[in-house]
Amino acid sequence: MKRLLLLLCLPLLFTACDSDSDPDPVPVTEGVLVASQGAFGADDGGLAVYAPMTGMAQEVYADLYVQSVAVQGDRVYLSSLDRVDVLAAEGFARVGRYNDVPNPRYFTFEGGRAFVTTLFDESFSDGGLAVLDLASGAVADTVTLGGNPDGVAVVGDRVYVANFDFGFGSTVTALNAATLDEIERIDVGCDGPRFLFVDAQSEVVVVCTGRTTFDNDGNVVDQTNGAIVVLSGTDGAEITRADLSTQIGTASVGQDAFYASEVEELVAVDNGSRTLYRFDTASNTLGTTLDLGGDAVNAVAYDAVGDKLYVGRLDPDNPFTAEGTVTIHERDGTQTGSFGVGVVPSHIAFLRGAE
């Protein structure tokens, strides 16, 4: 993969006020982190960083497939094909690696641990959850769940795992956070539960993709739309749901949804119609939709601090071999800029600082 030509100026300001007379620090978005899968089988994806304050971008970590990126403290975590790489948030040098994590997908963090889903093993049918000890840098525990899990969330003494099953699942598994023993499997009444988020009310917000079934000739014989289901984090009981008018999904199984905790808003995208859904998790209501238009979408994230929407897109002519872009939008959808990233951008996260 050729390097991006722009240079990155990304000072990190992880500082705290040490005087009672100092004003509260104002959060800023210092970096937009964009993971890329790369060309199929080439391991030429990586991580690019865009600095909103300078308008410059740079590839900072390369030559691996990356499904997702997560920030925890002063560390950045990348899920690759069979491992998790750990980078320093300042400078992006690799400072750790968790090996033998099969097909890791998405992270959540709690109490010095990272919970990361594993989509499948050699059989393509199992998958489960790995627990990473952040202090020791070792895999502390694993559990096999089946159902090709993707999203994961922690509420109190429960870990919730979305049993995506490539769109054919309909359950969320609740585990004991300490022992990883299964408590229950919750049928959420929609196909393809994929992403899970915990809101300010300690509820679990489930994003279902919907499902399409084809016959042997490739004709559609059955199709269901996406849905957003809100569960009690305490006991998994359904609180409410919003059935959507389209499916939820991206062009290459990327980032379908993102939760902006600062404003209690979830965004989810349907690449087929280029529709962006907004869901208010404070009131548990579906808001207005947005037509994203443009090239194929494979990642979406809303930066509530900078009030910008970032949309990862595939190259229109060579989507799986040429470098993609991220378009930048105002809340109403107006595009204000873009920057180049790697082949098949797959996931977007934000690096915060203060001023």
Sequence and secondary structure as in RCSB ss.txt:
>XXXX:A:sequence
MKRLLLLLCLPLLFTACDSDSDPDPVPVTEGVLVASQGAFGADDGGLAVYAPMTGMAQEVYADLYVQSVAVQGDR
VYLSSLDRVDVLAAEGFARVGRYNDVPNPRYFTFEGGRAFVTTLFDESFSDGGLAVLDLASGAVADTVTLGGNPD
GVAVVGDRVYVANFDFGFGSTVTALNAATLDEIERIDVGCDGPRFLFVDAQSEVVVVCTGRTTFDNDGNVVDQTN
GAIVVLSGTDGAEITRADLSTQIGTASVGQDAFYASEVEELVAVDNGSRTLYRFDTASNTLGTTLDLGGDAVNAV
AYDAVGDKLYVGRLDPDNPFTAEGTVTIHERDGTQTGSFGVGVVPSHIAFLRGAE
>XXXX:A:secstr
    SS            STTS    EEEEEEEEEE  STTT   EEEEEETTTTEEEEEEESS  SEEEEETTE
EEEE SSEEEEEETTT  EEEEEE   SEEEEEEETTEEEEEE   TTSS  EEEEEETTTTEEEEEEE  S   
 EEEETTEEEEEE GGGT  EEEEEETTT  EEEEEE SSS EEEEEE TTSEEEEEE   EEE TTS EEEE  
 EEEEEETTT  EEEEEE SS  B TTS B EEEETTTTEEEEEETTTTEEEEEETTTTEE   EE  SS EEEE
EEETTTTEEEEEE  SSSTTTSEEEEEEE TTS EEEEEEEEESEEEEEEEEEE 
